[in-house]
Amino acid sequence: MIVTYAIHGQGIVALKLFDKMLRKGVRPDSITFLGILYSCSHSGMVEQGLVYFRIMYSDYGILPGIKHYGCIVDLLARTGKLEEAYDFINGLSIEPTLILWRTLLSACVGHGNVDLDKKVFDRIIELDDSHGGDYVILSNMCALNLIWDDVKL
C-alpha cells in the first residue's frame, strides 16, 4: 500500500501509513523502505527521506540496495541539491551504476547546472562511452546554455 500511495503522489499518506505500521509492531523490509524513499522523493521531502534512509540500517539492519541509493540520488537531484547528490554517489561504498549517474545527469539538465553536468558526463563516459543518448543530453544542455563549441562534441 505504501508503494501504491507513493506512485500516486500521496507521499504524506504513505508516511502516515508507515508510522501506523510501526505503531502496530509490523517490521518494515527493504521494499517498505523503497516505497518510503520513493514517497519522499516525489513529494520533495528531503530531510525526511534522508532520515528514513539512515534508520533503514541503523534501526532495522537493512542494507541499502542500488534502488535505495537511486531514490536518494533522485530525492536530492529533484530538489536541486545536485552537488549533494554528486557527493553522495562518489561516497558510496559500492561502485556507482550508470543509472545513478544518468539520474543525476538528467537532473543537471533540468536545473541548468552546466558545470556539474560536464563532470557527471565525464564519469558516465569513464564507465560506458557507447551510449549515444548521453552525448545527446550533454549536447542539448550546452545548446540550451548557448555553449556552442561544446554542442558539436
N, C-alpha and C positions, 0 to 999 in steps of 0.2 A: 504494500500500500504506500509506503514511503516513496519508493521509486516512482510509482504512478503519480502521486502528488507532485513530485519533483518534475517529471516530464511535462505535466500540465500547468507548470508555472505557479504551483501552490506551495512555495518553499516554506512559508510560515506554518501552514497546516502540517507539512511533513515534519517540521521540527517539533511541533506540539505533539504529534503522534509519537515521535521518538521519545520525548520526555515521558509521555504516558506509558509507553512500553517499558521504560526503565523503572518507573514507579511501580509497575506490576511485577517487576522482577525478571522480565524477559531479557536475556543476554543478547546484545547485538552481535552480528557476524560481519565479515568483510563486505558482503553485499549491502547490508544495512548502512554501513558507513559510506559506501559508494553512493547510495541514494541521498544520504545526508549531505555529503560533499557536493554532489550534483545540485541539490536544492540550494545550498549556499551560493554556489557559483552562478546559477541562473537567477538568483534573487539579489545578487550584489552584496551578500553578507560576508565580507572578507574576514573580519575578526572572528566571527562565529565559526566559519569554515576552518580557519587555522586552529582554533581551539579544539574542534572536533577531530581534526587530523592528528593533533598531539595526543589527545586522550584515547584515540583508537589503539595506540600501542601502550601508552603509559598506564591506562586504567583497564584495558581489556586484552592486552597482549597480542593484538592483531597487527601483524607486519603489513605495511602498505605494499600494494602491488602497483604495477605500472599504471593501471586505471586510476588508482587513488592519486598518484603523482600527477597524472594528466588533469584530474579535477582541480588540483591545487594550482597548476600552471594556468589553467583556464580561468579559475577564480581570480587570480592575481592579474592576469592579462586583460580580462573583460573590464576590470575596474581601473585600468590604466597604470597598474603597478608593474610596468614592463621590466624595469631593472630588477625588481624583487623577483619576478618570475625567472629572469635570466640567471640571477644568483642562485635561486632555488634549484634550477636544473643543473647548474655547474657544481652544486654542493651535494648532489645525490651520491649515495654510496653504491649505486648501480650505474651501469653505462646508460646514459640517456638515449632514448629511441628517437628515430626520425619524427615520429608522431608528436613527441613533446616539443621538439624544435619547430616543427611546422605549425603547431598550435600557436607558439609564440611569434613566428614569422607572420602569420595572418593577423595577429593582434597588433603587431607593429605597423602593418599597413593601415589597419582600422584606426589607429591612434596617430598616424603620421610621423612615427619615430624612425626617420631615415637612418640615423647613425646606428641604432641598435639593430635595425632591420639588416644592415650590411654585416654586422657581427654575427647575427643569427644565421644569415645566409651562408657565411663562411664556415660555420660549424656544420651546417647541413651538407655542404659540398665536401667537407672532410669525410663524412660518413657515406655519402652517395652522390656522385656528380652526374648521374644518368637520368634524373627525373626532370623533364623539361618544364613541368609546372612550377618548380622552384625558381627557375630563371624568369619565367613569365611574371611571377609575383614580384620579384625584385625589380624587373624592368618597369612594371606598372607603377610601383611605388616611386621609382625615380622619375617617371613621366609625370605623375601627379604632383611632384615637388619640383618640377622643371629642372631636373638634373640630367640634361640631355646627353652628356658624354657617357653616362652610365646606362642609359636606356638601351644602347646598342648591344652591350655585353659582348 
